[in-house]
Amino acid sequence: MIESWRWYGDLDAITLDEVAQTGASGIVTSLHGIPYGEVWGAQAIATRKAQVTQAGFDWVVVESLPIHENIKRGTGDLPALFANYRQSMANLAAQGVTTICYNFMPLLDWTRTDLHAPVKGGGTCLRFEAVRMAAFEVHMLGRTDAEGDYPPQVLAKAAVWFQQASEAERGALLASIMAGMPGAFDRYDIPGLRNALQAYAGIDRAALRANYKRFLDEIIPAAADLGMRFCVHPDDPPRDILGLPRIVSDEDDIAWIMDAVDAPANGLTLCSGSLGANPVNDVPAIAARFADRIHFAHLRNVAKDPDGSFEEAAHLDGDTDMIALIQVLLDEEKRRRAAGRADHAIPFRPDHGHHILSDQTRMLIPGYPLIGRLRGLAELRGAIRALEHGAA
């Protein structure tokens, strides 16, 4: 397996010199300053690749080449957007960057209600709190029909939280949720978020799936021609949010995607944390079923509460059997080597570490600390080496 590290370029306070000390050999990055829908120019890609390679790394995965909201909504000048997307793909392939992680989550890439929840022993983590999310949707956003998405006991606690929360606490909740907006651009206040959600009015699960199918039909054949591998990231969290449908949340969803365009270029980012937040998902079993289509892995763990809340756990703790999952990935690598595949090694990165020690004194991207992810990488590396040794 290829140990890799997500790096946000100029937006990241963590330097590549620091990353080099983690032992990772691959970098997962993107061109975060380019507005969605515009072409990633050949020079911009070459400049980013030079940054990565000159620091001693390989650019192993693009995370991500974002999809414009008009594609997800099925509106606007779609032929131009698809043409721009394919040109960006061609420019990446020309630089030898051929694995692209992406998602099809409408509006929000990921959602948390607390970016600095305390963890036992010190440090903080990302947390999704069902009560606070309900308070936000019902009492702050005033979304029609939001009450139907939560059980009565959660709604009752949400009303109490809202009544007792200060303006500062409500503002912090909005900021936490807005942190899941993709890229470095849009962040909304409450009226702005209402307007953004209105643009999705009438788009249900079936409509979003139809728009996704068109995306796959437009993009995957081009990916195959370029020798690229696309790998969809599961929804985070794997449930409808803000009245928006989520269509990459469980095993059946993934099966639909793989069948929609049945080609090796149409693959999966196996995110154990996103899938693990859905109580119906057996993550190692899902990995085993779709092993031949896994092009990238996010290895992280979550601990779930009965009311639908969850938080980031230590990488080898939490509700997912990480050792069993790693064994599935190692078995798939062995199968690929036996088949003579040059791309047998699966890149992975330690995802969403706890902010511990000096992480807490630096201005770091929430969920992407240095020391916390280094701890996670070390734990995962040890598990991988032990399993490989046992199979030798």
C-alpha positions in Angstrom: 0.0 0.0 0.0 1.2 3.5 -0.8 1.4 5.7 2.3 0.1 9.2 1.3 -0.7 12.5 2.9 -3.3 15.1 2.0 -1.7 18.5 1.4 -3.7 21.7 0.7 -0.9 23.6 -1.0 -0.7 27.3 -0.2 -3.8 26.9 2.1 -1.9 24.5 4.3 0.2 25.6 7.3 1.9 22.2 7.2 4.9 22.2 4.9 6.1 19.5 2.6 9.3 19.4 4.6 7.2 18.5 7.7 5.3 15.9 5.7 8.5 14.3 4.7 9.2 13.5 8.3 6.0 11.4 8.5 7.5 8.7 6.2 4.7 9.1 3.6 5.8 8.8 0.0 2.7 10.1 -1.8 0.9 13.4 -1.8 -2.8 13.8 -2.3 -3.6 17.4 -3.4 -5.6 19.6 -5.7 -5.6 23.1 -7.2 -7.8 24.7 -4.6 -7.7 28.2 -6.0 -9.3 27.5 -9.4 -13.1 28.2 -9.4 -15.3 25.2 -10.1 -16.1 24.7 -13.8 -12.9 26.3 -15.1 -10.1 24.4 -16.8 -7.1 23.4 -14.8 -4.3 24.8 -17.0 -1.3 22.7 -18.0 1.1 25.2 -16.4 -0.8 25.3 -13.1 -0.7 21.5 -12.9 3.0 21.3 -13.9 3.8 23.9 -11.2 2.0 21.9 -8.5 3.6 18.6 -9.6 7.0 20.3 -9.5 6.3 21.4 -5.9 5.5 17.8 -5.0 8.3 16.0 -6.8 11.0 18.5 -5.8 10.1 17.8 -2.2 10.7 14.1 -2.8 7.1 12.9 -3.2 4.8 11.5 -6.0 1.5 13.1 -6.7 -0.5 10.0 -6.4 -4.1 11.2 -6.2 -6.0 14.3 -7.1 -8.5 15.1 -4.4 -10.4 16.4 -5.9 -11.2 17.7 -9.4 -14.5 19.3 -8.2 -17.8 19.0 -10.0 -19.7 22.2 -10.6 -23.1 22.4 -8.8 -24.8 22.9 -12.2 -23.8 19.4 -13.2 -25.3 18.1 -9.9 -28.5 20.1 -10.6 -28.6 19.3 -14.3 -28.8 23.0 -15.2 -26.9 25.6 -17.2 -24.4 25.1 -20.0 -23.6 21.5 -19.3 -21.7 20.7 -22.6 -19.2 23.5 -21.7 -18.8 22.3 -18.2 -18.2 18.7 -19.3 -15.8 19.9 -22.0 -13.8 21.9 -19.4 -13.7 18.9 -17.1 -12.4 16.6 -19.8 -9.7 19.2 -20.7 -8.6 19.3 -17.1 -8.4 15.5 -17.1 -6.3 15.5 -20.2 -3.9 18.1 -18.7 -3.5 16.0 -15.6 -2.9 12.8 -17.5 -0.3 14.6 -19.6 1.6 15.2 -16.3 1.2 11.5 -15.3 -1.4 12.2 -12.6 -4.1 9.7 -13.3 -6.1 8.9 -10.2 -8.9 11.3 -9.3 -11.0 11.2 -6.1 -14.3 13.1 -6.3 -17.7 13.3 -4.8 -21.2 13.9 -5.9 -22.6 15.5 -2.7 -24.9 18.4 -3.4 -23.7 21.7 -2.0 -21.9 20.4 1.1 -18.8 18.2 0.9 -19.0 17.1 4.5 -20.9 18.2 7.6 -19.9 18.5 11.2 -21.4 20.4 14.0 -18.2 20.7 16.1 -14.8 21.1 14.7 -13.1 21.0 18.1 -14.9 18.4 20.3 -12.8 17.3 23.3 -11.5 13.7 23.3 -10.4 11.6 26.3 -6.9 12.3 27.3 -6.7 15.7 25.7 -7.0 17.0 22.2 -10.0 17.6 19.9 -11.8 15.9 17.1 -14.5 16.5 14.5 -18.0 15.6 15.7 -21.5 15.4 14.2 -24.1 16.0 16.9 -27.6 15.0 15.8 -29.2 17.4 18.4 -27.3 20.4 17.2 -27.9 19.6 13.6 -31.6 19.4 14.3 -31.4 22.7 16.2 -29.8 24.2 13.2 -32.2 22.9 10.6 -35.4 23.4 12.6 -34.8 26.6 14.6 -32.0 28.5 12.8 -32.5 27.6 9.2 -36.3 27.1 9.5 -36.2 24.4 6.8 -39.7 23.1 5.9 -40.2 19.5 6.9 -36.9 19.3 8.8 -38.8 17.8 11.8 -39.5 14.7 9.8 -35.8 13.9 9.6 -35.3 13.5 13.3 -36.9 11.4 16.1 -38.9 13.1 18.8 -36.3 12.8 21.5 -33.7 14.5 19.3 -36.1 17.3 18.4 -36.9 17.9 22.1 -33.3 18.2 23.0 -32.7 20.4 20.0 -35.3 22.9 21.1 -33.7 23.0 24.6 -30.2 23.6 23.1 -31.5 26.4 20.8 -33.3 28.1 23.7 -30.2 28.0 25.9 -27.5 28.7 23.2 -26.0 32.1 23.1 -25.6 34.0 19.8 -21.9 33.1 19.8 -22.7 29.4 20.2 -25.3 29.6 17.4 -22.7 31.4 15.2 -20.1 28.8 16.0 -22.6 26.1 14.9 -23.2 27.8 11.6 -19.5 28.3 11.0 -18.8 24.6 11.7 -21.5 23.5 9.2 -20.2 26.0 6.6 -16.7 24.6 7.0 -18.0 21.7 4.9 -18.6 23.9 1.9 -16.3 22.8 -0.9 -13.2 24.7 -2.0 -12.0 28.0 -0.8 -14.9 30.1 -2.0 -18.6 30.1 -0.9 -19.5 30.4 2.7 -23.1 31.4 3.6 -25.0 33.2 6.3 -28.5 31.8 7.0 -30.3 33.8 4.2 -27.5 32.8 1.7 -27.8 29.1 2.6 -31.6 29.3 2.2 -31.1 30.7 -1.3 -28.4 28.0 -2.1 -30.8 25.3 -1.0 -33.6 26.7 -3.1 -31.5 26.1 -6.2 -32.0 22.4 -5.4 -35.8 22.6 -5.0 -37.4 19.6 -6.8 -34.2 17.6 -7.1 -34.9 14.3 -5.3 -32.9 11.1 -5.1 -34.0 9.9 -8.6 -33.2 13.3 -10.2 -29.8 13.5 -8.6 -29.0 10.0 -9.7 -30.0 10.9 -13.3 -27.6 13.8 -13.2 -24.9 11.6 -11.8 -25.4 9.0 -14.5 -25.0 11.7 -17.1 -21.7 12.8 -15.5 -20.5 9.2 -15.6 -21.5 8.8 -19.2 -19.7 12.0 -20.1 -16.5 11.4 -18.1 -15.7 7.8 -17.6 -15.1 6.9 -21.3 -12.7 9.9 -21.5 -11.0 8.6 -18.3 -10.6 5.2 -19.8 -9.1 6.7 -23.0 -6.6 8.7 -20.9 -5.6 5.7 -18.7 -7.2 7.4 -15.7 -9.0 6.0 -12.7 -11.9 7.8 -11.1 -12.9 6.9 -7.6 -16.1 8.3 -6.0 -16.0 9.3 -2.3 -18.9 8.2 -0.2 -21.3 10.8 1.4 -20.2 12.4 4.6 -22.2 11.9 6.6 -24.0 9.0 4.8 -27.5 10.5 5.2 -29.7 13.2 3.7 -28.6 16.6 5.0 -30.5 19.9 4.8 -33.2 18.3 2.7 -30.6 17.4 0.1 -30.5 13.8 -1.1 -27.4 11.7 -0.7 -26.8 8.9 -3.2 -23.4 7.4 -2.2 -24.2 6.2 1.3 -24.4 2.4 1.4 -23.6 -0.8 -0.4 -26.6 -0.6 -2.7 -25.7 2.9 -3.7 -22.1 1.8 -4.6 -23.4 -1.1 -6.6 -25.7 1.2 -8.6 -22.7 3.5 -9.4 -20.4 0.6 -10.4 -23.2 -0.8 -12.6 -24.1 2.6 -14.1 -20.9 2.5 -16.1 -19.3 -0.9 -15.7 -15.7 -0.1 -16.4 -12.5 -0.2 -14.3 -12.1 3.5 -14.7 -15.3 4.0 -12.7 -14.1 3.1 -9.2 -14.4 3.8 -5.5 -12.6 5.7 -2.8 -13.0 3.4 0.1 -13.5 5.9 3.0 -13.9 3.8 6.1 -15.0 6.8 8.2 -17.8 8.0 5.9 -19.2 4.5 5.3 -18.6 3.6 8.9 -20.9 6.4 10.1 -23.9 4.5 8.6 -24.9 1.8 11.1 -26.1 -0.5 8.3 -22.7 -0.6 6.6 -20.2 -3.5 7.2 -17.2 -1.6 5.9 -14.8 -4.6 5.5 -17.6 -6.5 3.6 -18.2 -3.6 1.3 -14.5 -3.4 0.6 -14.4 -7.1 -0.2 -17.3 -6.8 -2.6 -15.9 -3.9 -4.5 -12.2 -4.6 -4.0 -11.4 -4.7 -7.7 -12.8 -1.2 -8.1 -11.0 0.4 -5.1 -8.5 2.9 -6.5 -7.8 4.9 -3.2 -8.5 4.5 0.5 -9.2 6.9 3.3 -8.5 5.0 6.5 -10.1 6.6 9.6 -12.6 5.4 12.2 -15.7 6.8 13.9 -17.6 6.1 17.1 -21.3 6.2 16.7 -24.1 7.1 19.1 -27.6 5.6 19.0 -29.2 9.0 18.0 -27.2 9.3 14.8 -24.3 11.3 16.2 -20.7 10.3 15.6 -17.2 11.5 16.1 -13.7 10.7 14.8 -12.1 8.0 16.8 -8.5 7.0 16.9 -7.6 5.2 13.7 -7.5 1.7 15.2 -10.4 2.3 17.6 -14.0 3.1 16.7 -16.7 1.0 15.3 -15.0 -0.3 12.1 -12.7 -3.3 12.4 -9.7 -1.6 10.8 -7.5 -4.7 10.9 -10.1 -6.7 8.9 -10.4 -3.8 6.4 -6.7 -3.5 5.9 -6.5 -7.3 5.3 -9.1 -7.0 2.5 -7.0 -4.3 0.9 -3.8 -6.3 1.2 -5.6 -9.4 -0.3 -6.7 -7.3 -3.2 -3.2 -6.0 -3.8 -1.9 -9.6 -3.8 -4.6 -10.5 -6.4 -3.5 -7.6 -8.6 0.1 -8.5 -8.4 -0.7 -12.1 -9.4 -2.6 -10.7 -12.4 0.4 -8.7 -13.4 -1.1 -5.3 -12.9 1.3 -2.4 -12.7 -1.1 -0.5 -10.5 -1.4 -3.2 -7.9 -0.5 -0.9 -4.9 -3.4 1.0 -3.5 -2.7 4.5 -2.2 -4.2 5.3 1.2 -4.0 8.2 3.6 -4.7 8.6 7.3 -7.8 10.7 7.4 -9.2 13.1 10.1 -6.7 12.8 12.9 -7.2 14.2 16.4 -5.7 17.6 17.0 -3.1 16.8 19.8 0.0 18.3 21.3 1.3 21.1 19.1 -1.5 20.8 16.6 -3.6 22.7 19.1 -1.4 25.8 19.0 -1.3 26.0 15.2 -3.8 27.3 12.7 -4.5 24.0 10.9 -7.3 22.9 8.8 -9.9 21.1 11.0 -9.5 17.4 10.8 -6.1 17.7 9.1 -3.5 18.1 11.9 0.2 17.1 11.7 0.7 15.2 14.9 -2.7 13.6 15.0 -2.4 12.2 11.4 1.2 11.2 12.1 -0.1 9.1 15.0 -2.7 7.6 12.7 -0.3 6.9 10.0 2.1 5.2 12.4 -0.7 3.0 13.8 -1.9 2.0 10.3 1.7 1.4 9.2 2.2 -0.9 12.1 -1.0 -2.8 11.4 0.0 -3.2 7.7 3.5 -4.4 8.4 2.2 -6.9 11.0 -0.3 -8.3 8.6 2.2 -8.5 5.7 4.7 -10.3 8.0 2.1 -12.8 9.1 1.3 -13.6 5.4 5.0 -14.0 4.5 
